[in-house]
């Protein structure tokens, strides 16, 4: 009878663990890129995001937001929802807190953030997507 060497046994055990690690219950994390290039991942828990546009102030629930790109003095902030709606304007200056797994909560100042990608989540769909047409005059 022939036996495998310990290094082969270790390799087989590792290869068997890869599907278990990737196929189990995983949690997606929000990804925050700061203007200085730092990248953080964790979970941003915000009830809603307030955005002042040319047409008034709107409030979007936090669970519906997919991406926020913070502008500067020459460009507006962009907020994209999970369903693909895009809003341009000025986000209410709020400080956010990112909950992290092995680190303490991280306070974030919005003027220092370049972009936030929110973790994919379940969205509620009422029916098949249909285009909307909105015409405004300013």
N, C-alpha and C positions, 0 to 999 in steps of 0.2 A: 504494500500500500504506500502511496506517495503522499507526502504532506506539503502544504504550502508554507513558504517562508513567512515570518511575522510581518515583513514589509508588505507582502501581497495581501495578507489578511487585513492589515490596517487600511490599505487602499480599497479593498472590497467593502469594508464597513463604511468608509467615507462616501463611496459612490452610492451605497444603499441609503445613506442619510440625506443626500441631496434632494431626491423627490419628496421625502418627508418634510424637509425644511421649506421647500418651495410650494408644496401642494397643501400645506396646512393653512390654518386661518391666519392670514397676513393682514396687516393694517397699513394702509397708505398714510403717508405723512405730507403735510403742507411743506412747501419749499419756498424759503424766503431768500432772495438775493439782495444784499445791501449795495448801496452806491459805491462803497469802497471795495467791493468784490467779495466780501465775506458771504458764505452760504450757510444757512441754518435749516434744519428740518425738525419738525415737531407738529404740534396741533394748535392752531389758532382758533380759540373759541370766541366768536363774536356773534351776538344776537342779530345785528343788522349793520349795514354800512349806509351812511347818509351821504348823498351826492347832490351837490348844487349844480344844476345845469342851466342853460339859457332859458329853459321853459319852466323852471321851478325846482323845488327840492324833492328828491325821491329817496325812498328808503328801501333797500333790498335785503331780504333775509340772508343771514350768514351762510346757511346751508345751501343757498341757491347760487353762490358766487363761485366761479371757476378760476378767474385770473384777475389780478389788479396790477396795472402798470402805473406807477406814480410818475407824474410829469414834473416839469420844472416851471420856471417863470415864463417860458415861451410855448410850452405845450400842456394841454390839459391832462388830467388823470383819466385813465381808461379802465373801465370795469366790464368784464365779460362774464355773463352768467353761464351756468352749466348748459342751458338750452341754446346758447349762442347769441343772445341779445347783447348788444354793445352800447354802453353808456359813456358819454364824455362829459367831463365837468371837473369840479373841484370837490374832492372828498373832504368831509368834515375832519379837521385835524384831531385825530384821537390817537392815543397811545395803545398799542396792542400788547398782549402778553402771549408768548408762545410756551405751551406746555411741552416739556421734553421728557424722554424716557428715563435716562440715567443722570440727567443734569437738573439743576434747579430751574424754575420758570425764568424765561428770558424776556425782560421788558423791551419792546421795540418802539422806536419813535418813527412815525410815518415819514417825516421829512428825510430820514436816512435810508429808507427802503427804495429800491429800484423796482422790483417786481415780486409779486407773491403768486405762486401756483398752488391752488388748493387741491387737496386730495380728491380723487374721484370718489363719488358716492352715488347713492341711489337718488334718482330724480323721479318725480311723479309725473307721468305722462297721461293726459286725459284722452288723447286720441292721436291720430297720425298728424305729423307736423304739417301746418298749412301756412303759407306766406301771409303776412299782414301788410297792409299799405297804410301808412300814416303820412299825411301831408300837413305841414305846418308853415306858417308865415310869420316872419319876425321883422 
